[in-house]
């Protein structure tokens, strides 16, 4: 296996939908930032891979228009996944492992303001038994949260504590859409949004984009004194039907963590939990020790661009290696209803 590291990361989250840029307009400054971080140009990138959703954009092959952000000449080696860009990173990592390229740039984007997001995401459910009912993501998450509360696995106070910590940490993150934690008591006094979820229990979905640069061996060392070397990367999916799995657990997250040899020694974990109770589930499923710091960036509860939120978790974790805050970190991404699909990326400073 080749040594591959994360060496560049840029993101943008829109706080105001009025006049929100198109996908290419979101990406151009991010690609420029990645060039600046690495000192590379377009010619230095061996492979490009993007993550987005045609359903969200409302048109077929919408990712093709985003390629305008790369430019026409010289021609590029490009691919796409209809997933969060974290899965595009997985494809790019595999591409580098083949030896065909030494560098890759991964990017993701999503304009949730372009349509009715909660209805659009219902299209990822079983088309025969669930999509005709149009259950939205928040309602499904609320059912999951209620199951856990009724089983005594967590309570509303535990959920509020997750929110309080996340939004307090987000005050230090210039990209956060929502920040500034209230007291747990104040959070619990707020009205229900989808019982037992309050609005602060749900990640604020935004328009946004992100880009990550990968490099192998000496190419990575050219760019960073402390590259974030990927020492484990795996993803697993649970079954599509919600009734076939225990929603208070995440077997796929547990198996994804096991596939990378476990997360022992991880100091910081950026966990993609779009709802507060899901962080509780993921802490147990990923086997994170009590002293692991979770989401120092504020996590998705401070901002969660569609099809980018998972990639941002990997980028934020990599930053902690670059700046010397930690020697071993983990980035996590999820997709699908109620933590159906999970990806884990472990990075270390060798």
C-alpha positions in Angstrom: 0.0 0.0 0.0 1.2 3.5 -0.9 1.5 6.2 1.8 -1.1 8.8 1.0 -1.8 12.0 3.0 -4.2 14.9 3.1 -2.2 18.0 2.3 -4.8 20.6 1.4 -8.3 21.6 2.5 -10.6 24.5 1.8 -14.3 25.1 2.5 -17.1 27.6 2.2 -20.5 27.6 3.8 -23.2 30.2 2.9 -24.9 31.9 5.7 -27.4 33.8 3.5 -29.2 32.1 0.6 -30.0 35.4 -1.1 -27.9 35.5 -4.3 -26.1 32.3 -3.3 -23.4 31.5 -5.9 -23.8 28.7 -8.4 -21.7 25.5 -8.0 -18.8 26.6 -10.2 -18.7 30.0 -8.4 -18.5 28.3 -5.1 -15.7 26.1 -6.2 -13.4 28.5 -8.0 -12.1 30.3 -4.9 -11.7 27.0 -3.1 -9.6 25.4 -5.8 -7.5 28.6 -5.8 -7.0 28.3 -2.1 -5.8 24.7 -2.5 -3.3 25.8 -5.2 -2.0 28.4 -2.8 -1.7 25.9 0.1 0.3 23.4 -2.0 2.1 25.7 -4.4 0.8 23.6 -7.2 -1.1 24.4 -10.4 -3.8 22.5 -12.2 -1.1 20.6 -14.1 0.2 19.1 -10.8 -3.2 17.4 -10.1 -3.3 13.8 -11.4 -6.9 13.0 -10.7 -10.1 14.9 -9.9 -13.1 13.5 -8.2 -16.3 15.2 -7.1 -19.3 14.4 -4.9 -22.8 16.0 -5.4 -26.4 15.1 -6.2 -28.3 15.4 -9.4 -31.5 15.0 -7.4 -30.6 18.0 -5.3 -29.7 20.1 -8.3 -32.8 19.0 -10.1 -31.1 18.1 -13.4 -29.1 15.2 -14.9 -25.3 15.3 -15.0 -25.3 18.5 -12.9 -21.7 17.8 -11.9 -20.6 18.5 -15.4 -21.3 22.2 -15.0 -19.2 22.2 -11.9 -16.2 21.1 -14.0 -16.2 24.7 -15.4 -14.5 25.6 -12.1 -11.5 23.4 -13.1 -11.1 24.8 -16.6 -11.0 23.3 -20.0 -7.3 23.1 -20.7 -5.3 21.1 -20.2 -7.7 18.2 -20.1 -8.2 16.4 -16.8 -8.7 12.9 -15.5 -12.0 13.2 -13.7 -14.7 11.1 -12.0 -17.8 11.7 -9.8 -19.8 10.0 -7.1 -23.5 10.7 -6.3 -22.5 10.9 -2.6 -20.9 13.1 0.0 -17.4 14.1 -1.2 -16.0 11.9 1.6 -16.8 9.0 -0.7 -15.1 10.8 -3.6 -12.0 11.0 -1.4 -12.2 7.2 -1.0 -12.2 6.8 -4.8 -9.3 9.2 -5.2 -7.4 7.3 -2.5 -7.9 4.1 -4.4 -6.8 5.8 -7.6 -3.5 6.8 -6.0 -3.1 3.3 -4.7 -3.2 1.9 -8.2 0.0 3.9 -9.0 -1.6 5.6 -11.9 -1.4 9.1 -10.2 0.5 10.6 -7.3 -1.9 13.5 -6.5 -5.6 14.1 -6.5 -8.0 16.9 -5.7 -11.4 16.0 -4.3 -14.3 18.4 -4.1 -18.0 18.4 -3.2 -20.8 20.9 -3.4 -24.5 21.2 -2.7 -27.2 23.9 -3.1 -29.9 22.8 -0.8 -31.7 26.2 -1.3 -32.5 25.2 -4.9 -35.4 23.0 -3.9 -37.4 21.4 -1.1 -34.5 19.5 0.6 -36.5 17.4 3.1 -38.8 16.1 0.3 -35.9 15.5 -2.1 -34.0 13.4 0.4 -37.0 11.1 0.7 -36.1 9.8 -2.8 -33.2 7.9 -1.2 -35.6 5.7 0.7 -37.2 2.4 -0.4 -39.3 3.3 -3.5 -42.1 0.9 -2.7 -42.7 1.1 1.0 -41.3 4.4 2.2 -40.9 7.0 -0.5 -44.7 7.1 -1.2 -45.1 8.2 2.4 -42.6 11.1 1.9 -41.0 10.8 5.4 -38.4 13.6 5.7 -35.0 13.4 7.2 -35.9 15.3 10.4 -38.9 13.1 11.1 -36.9 9.9 10.6 -34.2 11.3 12.9 -36.9 12.2 15.5 -38.2 8.6 15.4 -34.6 7.4 16.0 -34.2 9.8 18.9 -37.5 8.7 20.5 -36.5 5.1 20.3 -33.2 5.8 22.1 -34.9 7.9 24.8 -37.6 5.2 25.4 -34.9 2.6 25.7 -33.0 4.6 28.3 -29.9 5.0 26.1 -29.9 8.8 26.2 -32.2 11.6 27.2 -33.0 15.2 26.2 -30.4 16.6 28.6 -27.6 14.5 27.0 -28.7 15.8 23.6 -28.6 19.4 24.8 -25.1 18.9 26.3 -23.9 17.8 22.8 -25.4 21.0 21.3 -24.0 23.2 24.0 -20.5 21.9 23.6 -20.6 21.9 19.8 -21.9 25.5 19.4 -19.4 26.8 22.1 -16.5 25.3 20.1 -18.0 26.7 16.9 -17.4 30.2 18.1 -13.7 29.7 17.2 -14.6 28.5 13.7 -14.8 31.2 11.1 -16.8 28.9 8.8 -19.6 28.1 11.3 -23.1 29.0 10.3 -24.4 28.7 13.8 -22.3 29.3 17.0 -22.5 30.4 20.6 -23.8 27.8 23.0 -26.6 28.6 25.4 -26.8 26.9 28.7 -28.2 23.4 28.8 -31.2 24.7 30.7 -31.9 27.3 28.1 -31.7 24.8 25.3 -34.1 22.5 27.1 -36.6 25.3 27.6 -36.9 25.9 23.8 -40.0 24.5 21.9 -40.0 21.2 20.1 -39.5 21.1 16.4 -40.1 17.4 15.7 -40.6 15.8 19.1 -38.2 15.0 20.7 -35.9 17.2 18.5 -35.6 20.9 19.0 -34.3 23.0 16.1 -30.8 23.2 17.7 -30.7 19.4 17.7 -30.8 19.5 13.9 -27.8 20.5 11.8 -28.4 23.8 9.9 -28.3 22.8 6.3 -26.6 25.3 4.1 -25.3 25.9 0.6 -21.6 25.2 0.4 -18.6 23.4 -1.0 -15.3 22.0 0.1 -12.1 20.7 -1.5 -9.4 18.3 -0.3 -5.9 17.6 -1.8 -4.3 14.1 -1.5 -0.7 13.3 -2.3 1.5 10.2 -2.1 4.9 9.8 -0.6 7.4 12.5 -1.4 4.8 14.6 -3.2 3.1 15.0 0.2 6.3 15.8 2.0 7.0 18.6 -0.6 3.8 20.4 0.6 3.6 19.8 4.4 6.0 19.4 7.3 3.4 17.3 9.0 1.2 15.7 6.3 -1.9 14.0 7.7 -1.1 10.4 6.6 -4.1 8.2 6.0 -3.5 5.0 8.0 -7.0 3.6 7.7 -9.9 4.2 5.4 -13.1 2.2 5.1 -16.8 2.4 4.6 -19.8 0.1 5.3 -23.5 0.4 4.6 -26.5 -1.0 6.5 -29.6 -2.3 4.8 -32.0 0.2 3.1 -35.1 -0.8 5.0 -35.4 1.0 8.3 -37.4 -1.8 9.8 -34.5 -4.3 9.3 -32.1 -2.6 11.7 -31.9 -1.3 15.2 -32.0 2.5 14.8 -30.6 3.1 18.3 -27.3 1.5 17.1 -25.1 1.9 14.0 -23.7 -1.5 12.9 -22.2 0.0 9.8 -20.3 2.6 11.8 -19.0 -0.1 14.1 -17.9 -2.3 11.2 -16.3 0.7 9.4 -14.2 1.4 12.5 -13.3 -2.3 12.8 -12.2 -2.3 9.1 -9.5 0.3 9.9 -8.3 -1.6 12.9 -10.2 0.4 15.5 -9.7 3.9 16.7 -7.4 3.3 19.7 -5.1 6.2 20.3 -7.2 8.7 18.4 -7.0 12.1 20.2 -9.5 14.1 18.1 -12.5 12.8 16.1 -14.5 14.9 13.7 -17.8 13.1 13.7 -20.5 13.7 11.1 -23.6 13.6 13.3 -26.3 15.8 11.7 -28.5 15.3 14.8 -27.4 15.7 18.4 -28.4 12.2 19.5 -26.5 10.6 16.6 -23.3 11.8 18.2 -24.2 9.6 21.2 -24.8 6.7 18.9 -21.5 7.2 17.0 -19.3 7.6 20.0 -20.3 4.1 21.1 -20.3 2.6 17.6 -16.9 4.0 16.7 -15.4 2.9 20.1 -14.2 6.4 21.0 -12.6 6.6 24.4 -13.9 9.1 27.0 -10.9 11.3 26.6 -11.3 11.7 22.8 -12.2 15.3 21.9 -15.2 15.3 19.5 -15.8 18.0 16.9 -13.6 20.8 18.1 -14.6 22.7 15.0 -18.3 22.6 16.2 -19.2 19.8 13.9 -22.2 19.6 11.6 -24.5 21.1 14.3 -22.6 24.4 13.5 -23.1 24.0 9.7 -23.8 21.0 7.4 -23.6 21.7 3.6 -25.2 18.8 1.7 -22.8 16.4 0.1 -19.9 18.2 1.7 -20.5 17.8 5.4 -18.6 14.5 5.6 -15.6 15.7 3.6 -15.4 18.7 5.9 -15.0 16.4 8.9 -12.0 14.8 7.3 -10.5 18.2 6.4 -11.0 19.6 9.8 -9.4 16.5 11.4 -6.4 16.8 9.1 -5.9 20.4 10.2 -5.3 19.2 13.7 -2.4 17.1 12.5 -0.9 19.9 10.4 -0.9 22.4 13.3 0.5 19.9 15.8 -2.6 19.8 18.0 -2.8 16.0 17.7 -0.8 13.1 16.3 -3.7 10.8 15.5 -7.1 11.9 14.4 -10.2 10.4 12.8 -12.7 11.9 10.3 -16.1 10.4 9.9 -18.9 10.8 7.3 -22.4 9.5 7.1 -25.0 9.3 4.4 -28.5 7.9 4.0 -31.3 7.9 6.6 -30.6 7.4 10.3 -26.8 6.7 9.9 -27.3 4.1 7.2 -23.9 4.5 5.6 -20.7 5.3 7.4 -17.1 6.1 6.4 -14.1 6.3 8.7 -10.7 7.9 7.9 -7.8 7.7 10.3 -4.9 10.0 9.9 -1.6 10.3 11.7 1.6 12.3 11.8 4.3 9.9 11.0 
